[in-house]
Each structure stands twice: as C-alpha cells, then as structure tokens.
Amino acid sequence: MTENDKVVLDSLFKSENINHKKNDTFYFISNPDGTIRWIYPKSLKKPSFLSFYSTSSTRAKILASIFRLSFYFRLNKKIELEVFKDSIIDRIIKQYKDFNYSIFTGTIGINRKAIIELNQNNSTKYFVKVALAEQSKNLINNEKEILNQLNKYQYQNLTIPKIIESDSDYITIDNIAPKNQTQSSTLNEIHLNALDEIYSKTVENKSIKDSTYFEIIKENIKVLSNASLNKNFDKNKIEILIKNMKTILESLNTEKEISFAYGHNDFTPWNMFIENNHLYLFDWELAKKDIVLLYDFFHFIFQSQILISKSDYKSIYEVIVTLIKNNSRLKDIVQKYNIDINENYKLYLLYTVSYYLDKYNNQEKLHDQVFWLIDVWFDAFNDLVDKKGQTFE
C-alpha cells in the first residue's frame, strides 16, 4: 500500500474510536502506477464500481470488460482493513444498512476526493463524495450550492443530480445515469440544447470588467507571473505562454457588455450520459454562476479532442470552425445571445488555462495528459496573438 493509499483509506475507515473496530476483507483494482483505484468489500455481488468508469472510447469499453471478468473470477488483489466505529464508512453502512458499496479513491492532486457508490438490488442508487483536503471540501460545498440553485428550475433537455443529504465531511447525491445510457466524444445538438436551456434560465448581462469571471482571470495570471515554475515544466514554453496570456488579457475591451450564465466548467464526455436526445449531466464541483457563454462548448471540444483523441491544436481549431460554419443550433445560440465568438473564445482560454496551469504548477506529480494540454494551450495562444484575437472569421 502506498502512502497516498494510506491517506485515503485512513480518511474513510478510521476514527477516534480506536478501541471499537472490526476487520473486513476487501478487493482492489490498481491504477497503472500501482496506487489503488477502486476498492470494494468481499460481499459485493456485481462490479458496481464501474459506475465510476467512463466508456466514451473503444479502449475504455475493452478495459471495462476486463474489469468485469477480473471481478467475477476473483482475480483482483485482496486486502484486510480495519473499519473503525464512527468512521465515514461505518456511518454510511449504518445509515444505508440495506445497501452495498464500492469506493473510487479519487485522482491524486489538491482537488482529490473519494466517491462511495451505494447500490441496492444490484443497482447504483447514490454517490457519496468525501473531501480528502480543504480544497476538495470547498469544491463539494460549491457543488451543493450550485445544484440546489439549479434544481429550482424545470428542464426539458437536461437532468442534473439532486442533493440527498450533506454533512461537514461529504455530500450524497442521487444517481442520474439512465438505463440505456451512451457517451459521446462528439459535441452535437443534444449538448447545445442543454446549454441553451441553462443559459435561458440564468443569463445575466454585464461588462467584462464588472464580472467575477474577469477578476478570477486577472488573479490567476498574477499568481502565475509571480510563481516559481514547476521543475517538471518546460520553463521557456511556460514563460512564453504566460506572456501571451497577458497580451490577450490586455487586448480585451473590458467595458464591453456581454452575457454570463451558470456554467458547468467541466463539461466533458466523461461527466455526462445521453439517452433519447436528453443529456444527464453530473459532477458540478467546478461550476460557477458567472461564466461566459460557450465556455462549456469550447471546453468539451478541447478536453475530448486532447484527452480522448490526442489531437493537436490545428485539429481542434478545425473542429470548432466546422461547427461555427455548419451547426445551425450553434448559430441560433450565437444569434439569440448576441455572442462574439472571438471574444468568448479568448475569455474561455484565459480562464481555463490560467486556472489549470496554476493547479498543475503546484502539483508534485504530473501525468502525461498535463503536457498534452499545455502543448495545445501553447499553440492556441500563439495563434491568438498572431491573429490579434480574431481567430475565427
């Protein structure tokens, strides 16, 4: 067991009641680096931990089949753990005594959280999100606030989770995954209909300079400008990237009034399901109420193209151009809210790159995907500067 594993398992299974505990047998599946990815009790009847796993690519579908086989043939590694009285797991087991569970240990980083999947009659009913650090606690609280606000509205094209209960340590939300679910790495009208529905209920016009969105960008870039760069970064590339971000920031007409609305901010294929032209959207931790329109549109394309297709910036640019020229639903949204695509594109890149670059700069261990993202961001800002912010005709 690694030190990272120990921190997660101690958070879930231990409490101050050191004299009241019981031993239980668990199985676990590891990440490529050997750390625990999923862990589940011996009593689990079906591989319900796959509720956490996105199958938006062919490779993922194949891996999911392998995980199922390893579960049924008991090929996964076994571990004995002590479950302390009044630990998070103990409290959840007592509250949901007719349920079984599995655990996703989370992605390493300052936003790390564990997720406990609760299932009954072989069907996943709820997810419990457990904060493992102060930053992740803030994100979980943010998700609670956002969902409580957005659930005041009725939707035709969109389903979002409801908060079942909340605690200082965790929140419990319902499982909104439909029975005949699919996931798509290609953005289409289903996604755009859902975004338009959110915009129509939460849109607000204000000048760029008066938005919290703009204040966050300025603060992020200021922090990056004064920070010591991560030793794993290509220093020259990051310095040029930050310089270009400043150039684009200074080119903005901050007096201009534009539309802002609630944004998911992690609008990606692995955070949603599709069924019957309806979008089921979850993981609202990064959501904000003051987000430039089309942020989620751009983010879906960048993230799916980079992290699923491993595309370069030129390919991503061509995908966006094709949608701008040919997608009638996107044209409707642009016209309806009087969107300047070039302006919103700049604001999207400034926000997302400054946010994530700061997070990665403070991470000790960086995955390969971080460098894929940085390479694309670098080319995107070079293109913005070369075209003086008028990337799309």
N, C-alpha and C positions, 0 to 999 in steps of 0.2 A: 504494500500500500504506500503510495507517495504522500508527501507532506500536504499537497493540495487535496488529495482524497481525504486525509485525516481531518482537515479543517472542515470540509463539507459534512462528513459523517458525524463528527462531534457536534456540529451545529444542529443536526437533525435528531440524533439519537441520545445525546447526553443532556443532563440537567443537574441541578444542585442536589437532588435526592440520590446521592451516591450509594446509599445503603439499600435502595429499592430498585432492582433491575433484574432483567431476565435475559437469557441467551436465546438467540434465534438464528436460523440458518438462512442465508441469502445467496443468490447467484448474481453475477455481474458481467457486463459486457464492456470491454475497454475501448478507448479512443486509440488511434494509431500510435500515440506517444506513450501508451501504457496506462494512462490515468483512467479511472472509472467513468464511463459514460452513463450507463443505465444500471440500476440495481433493483432487485425485486426479491420478495420473500419466497421461500421454497413452496409455499401454499398457492402461489399464483397459478391459475389454470390455463390462461391464454396469454400470449405475448402482448399484453395491453400497452406495454411501454412503447410500442410502435406508433401509438397515438402522438408521440412527440416528433416522429420522424417524417420529414417531407419527402415525398416521392415524385417531385416535379421533373426528374430526369430519369433516363433509362438506367443509368448506373445505380441510382438510388433505389429503383424498383428491384433490381437484381440483388442489391445488398439487403433489402427488406426481406426478400425470400430466404436469403442465407440466415438472417437473424431468426426467422420463424423456425427454420429447421434446427438451428442450434438450441433453441428453446425447447422444442418438443423432444429432442433426443438428449436433453440434459448435458449438452456439450460445453455450456458456459462455466466459468470458474466459480467455485464455491467459497464462501467466507462466513465465519461465525462473528456475530456482532452482539453487543450488549445493548438492550433497549432500556433506558432509564425511565423511571416513573416521572411523569410531568414533562418529559422531553416533547419536542414538537410532534414526533411520530407517535408517541404514546397518547398525546392529547387527541390527535386526529383519529387514531384507531378506536379510542373510546367514544368519540363523537359519531363516527361513521362505522359502528361496530358490525354492520351487515355488509360492509364493503371490503374489497381487497385493494391493493395498491401497487404501484411501481414508482420509481424515482428517476428523474433525469437530473444529473448533478450540476448541470449548467456549463456555460462556456467560461473558461479562465479569463479573468480581467476584472476591472474595478466595478463593472456592472453585473457581476456574477450573481445568479440566484439559482436555487434548486426548485424544481417543479415536481410535485407529487400528484400522480394521476390516480384518481379514485374510481373504481369500477364495481359494478353490481350486475349480476346475471350476465357476466362476460361483456358488458357494455360500459364504456367510459362515460361517467356522468359529470364529474367535476375535475378541475385542476386547482391545486393549491400552490401558490407562488410564495416561496420563502426567501426573504432577503438574507444574503450572506455578508453584506457590507453596508456601510452607511449610504453609499451612492445607490446601491440596488434597492435599499429601503425607500429612498426618495423616488425612484422610478416606479416602484409598486404603488406608493401613495399617489403618484401622478396618474397612473392608470385607473385607480379607483375614482379619482375626481373626474377624469375625462369621461369614463364610462357612465358614471352617474349623471353627468350632464347630457351626454348624447342620447342616453336612454329615455330622456324626456320626450323625444321625437318619435314619430312613426315612420317607417321606411318601407318602400315597395321593392327596391332593388338590392337591399343590403340587410344583413343580420350581424349584430355585434353581441359580444357576451354581456351577461348581467352579473353584478357582484352578488354573491350568495351571502357572504359574511366577510368581515375583516377583523384583524387583530393587529396588535403592535408588531408582530413577527411575520404575518402573512396575510394574503387575501385568497378567498376561494371564489372561483368563477365557474359558470356552467360551461359544458362542452357544447359548442355550436356546430360541430362538424356534421354535415348532412350524411345520410345513409349512402347515397350514390355519389360520393364526392370525387372531384377531379382537381388537379392543379395544373395551371398553365404558365409557362415561362414567356408566353407571348401576350402582350397587352392588347385588349380588344374592347368592344363596346360595353361588355359587362362591367369591366373596371371603370370605364369612363362614366357610365350611368350611376354607379355607386358614388363616385367622386362628385358628380354634379348634384346628387341628392344631398350630400353633406354640405356642399357649397350653398345650395339654395336655402338651407335652414340656418346657416351660421355666418354667412358672408357679412363683412364689415369693410367700409371704405375709409382709408386714412392715408396720410402722406407717409412715405417710406421712413422719413426721419422720426416720425412720431410712433413708430411701431416697436414693440419689444423685440420683434424679429431682427430688425436692423441693429438694435443695441446689443443683442447676443452676438451677431457677426462681428461688430467692432471690438467687443471684449475678447472674443476668441482669437482674432487676429493680433490684438495687442499682446495677449498672453503668449502666443506662438512667437511673436517677434522678439520677446524678451527671454524666451526659454532656452535652456541648454538642450541641444538636439540629441535624440536617442542615438546611442552608439551604433545601433543596427541600421540607421538611416544612411542613405547616400546624401551627405551633408550638402554638397553643391546643388543637387537636384531639389532638395527641400528648401534651400535658401532662395533659389530661383522661383519655386512655386509660391512661397510666401510673398516675394517681391511682386509677382504677377497678381496675386490676390489683392494686394494693396493698390495696385494700379487700377484694377477693375472696381474696387471699392470707391476709389476717388473719382471714378468716371460716372458714378451714379448721380442722377438728378434726384436728390433726396427730398426735394419739395414736391415731387410728383405724387399725386394721389392714385393709389391702386387698391385692388381688392385683396383682403385677407380672409381666411376662414379657418375652421378646425382642420388640422392635418394629421394623418396617421404617423407620418415621418419614418415609418419602416414598412412601407407599402411594397412588399416583395412577394414572389410566388410562394415562399415557404410560410408566410403568415396569413394565408387565405385559402379557402376552398371555393369551388364553383359547382353549382348544381342547378339545372333548369334556368339558365340565364340569370341566376341570383348569386350574389357574392357574400361569402361568410368570412368576415374579417376579424382577426384576433391579434393578441399581443400589442396593446395600445400603450405600452410603457413610455415610449418616446414621443407620444402625441402632444401637440400643442394647440392652443386655441387662436393663435395669431400667426398663421403660416401663409406664405404667398401661394396663390393659386397655381396649380400644376406642379407643385413640389412633388407630390406623390406620383404624378405621371412621369416626371423625369427620373425620380428615384427608382421606380420599378424597372425602367429600361436600363439604367446604369448598373444596378445591382444584379439583375438577371443576366445581362449580357456579359458582365465581368466574372461573376462568381459561378454561373452555370455554364455559359458558352465560352468563357475565357477570351472574349472579344477585345480587340484594341479600340482606341478612340475613333479611328476612321469608320469602323463598322458601326459603332454606336451612333455616331453622327448621322450616318446614312439611314439607320432605323428611325431616328427622330424626324429627319427630313421627309422620309416617305410617309410617316403618319401625319405630319403637318400638311402635306400636299394632298393626301388621298383619303384621310379618315374624316368622313362627314360629321360624325359625332363630336370629334375633337374640334372641328371648325365651328360647330354650334356653340360649344362651351366658350371658345375664344371670343366669339361674337357676343354671346349673352352677357359675359362679364367684362367685355372690352379689354381683353388681355393683350399686352405687348409681350409676345413670346420671347423676344430677345432680352427684355428687361427681367422677366420672371426666370429665365434660364440663368442669367447672371446671379440673381438672388438665390436661386437654388444651389448653384455650385459654391457660392461664397459661404452659405450656411453649412451645407453638408460637409464640405472639405475642411472648413475651419473647425467644425465640431469633432469630426472623427480624427483628423490629424493631431489635434490636441490630446485626444484619448490615447491614440497609438504612441504618441511621443512619451507618454507616462507609463507605457506597458513594458515590462521587462522582457517578456517573450512575445515575439511577433510571428504569426502564421504566414505562410506564403501568400495567402489571399490579400494581406495588407499591402504587399508590394505590387500585386496586380492592380489594386485600386489606386495606389499612388502613381503608378506609371500612366494610367488613364487620366487621372486628375491633372497630372503634369502636362500632358498633351492637350487636354481640354482648355486649360488656362493659357497655354501658348497660343492656341487657336483664337481664344477670346481677345487676347492682346493684339495679335496680328490683324484681326478683323475689326479692331476698335469697338468690340462689344456687339457688333452686328453679325452674329454668327449665322442667323437664318434670314433668308431673303423674304 
